[in-house]
Amino acid sequence: MKEDVEKVLEEVRTFLKADGGDVELVDVSDEGVVKVRLLGACGGCPMSTMTLKNGIERIIKKELPQIAEVVAVD
């Protein structure tokens, strides 16, 4: 499962890097919770919650419907 999530994140990274940010996969639980760390400009951006939920989570769930949630960790 972790490899599948990483493949989807590679697609997302292109958009994040264009704005000076990045995302790192931390873990994928057996319950389908993906933990990521927002890096660069994304780490301190006031819009990071929207990026996480409306961008990263939406794309991952579209490609991998078995994923329940994407959460950011420090």
C-alpha positions as CSV (number, residue, x, y, z in Angstrom):
1,M,0.0,0.0,0.0
2,K,2.8,2.4,0.9
3,E,4.3,2.0,-2.6
4,D,1.0,2.9,-4.2
5,V,0.6,6.0,-2.1
6,E,4.2,7.0,-2.9
7,K,3.4,6.8,-6.7
8,V,0.4,9.1,-6.3
9,L,2.4,11.5,-4.2
10,E,5.0,11.7,-7.0
11,E,2.2,13.2,-9.2
12,V,1.3,15.7,-6.4
13,R,4.9,16.7,-5.8
14,T,5.1,18.4,-9.2
15,F,2.5,20.9,-8.2
16,L,3.8,21.5,-4.7
17,K,7.4,22.0,-5.9
18,A,6.2,24.6,-8.4
19,D,5.3,26.7,-5.3
20,G,8.4,25.9,-3.3
21,G,6.9,23.0,-1.2
22,D,7.1,19.3,-1.0
23,V,5.5,16.3,0.8
24,E,7.1,13.4,2.5
25,L,5.3,10.1,3.1
26,V,5.7,9.1,6.8
27,D,3.4,6.1,7.2
28,V,0.3,4.3,5.9
29,S,-1.7,2.5,8.6
30,D,-3.6,-0.8,8.3
31,E,-6.8,1.3,8.7
32,G,-6.0,3.4,5.6
33,V,-4.7,6.5,7.3
34,V,-1.9,8.2,5.4
35,K,0.5,10.3,7.4
36,V,2.5,12.9,5.5
37,R,4.9,15.7,6.4
38,L,4.5,19.0,4.5
39,L,7.9,20.5,3.7
40,G,9.4,23.7,2.4
41,A,6.9,26.5,1.7
42,C,4.0,24.0,2.4
43,G,5.2,23.5,6.0
44,G,4.4,27.0,7.2
45,C,1.8,28.0,4.7
46,P,-1.6,29.2,6.2
47,M,-3.3,27.3,3.3
48,S,-1.6,24.0,4.1
49,T,-4.8,22.5,5.6
50,M,-6.6,23.2,2.3
51,T,-3.7,21.8,0.3
52,L,-3.7,18.7,2.4
53,K,-7.5,18.0,2.3
54,N,-8.6,19.5,-1.0
55,G,-5.5,18.6,-2.9
56,I,-3.4,15.7,-1.6
57,E,-6.1,13.8,0.2
58,R,-8.6,14.2,-2.7
59,I,-6.1,12.9,-5.3
60,I,-4.9,10.0,-3.2
61,K,-8.5,8.9,-2.4
62,K,-9.4,9.2,-6.1
63,E,-6.6,6.9,-7.1
64,L,-6.7,4.7,-4.0
65,P,-10.3,4.5,-2.7
66,Q,-9.3,2.2,0.2
67,I,-7.5,5.2,1.8
68,A,-9.7,6.6,4.6
69,E,-7.8,9.8,5.5
70,V,-4.6,11.8,4.9
71,V,-3.2,13.6,8.0
72,A,-0.2,15.9,8.4
73,V,2.4,15.2,11.1
74,D,5.3,17.3,12.3
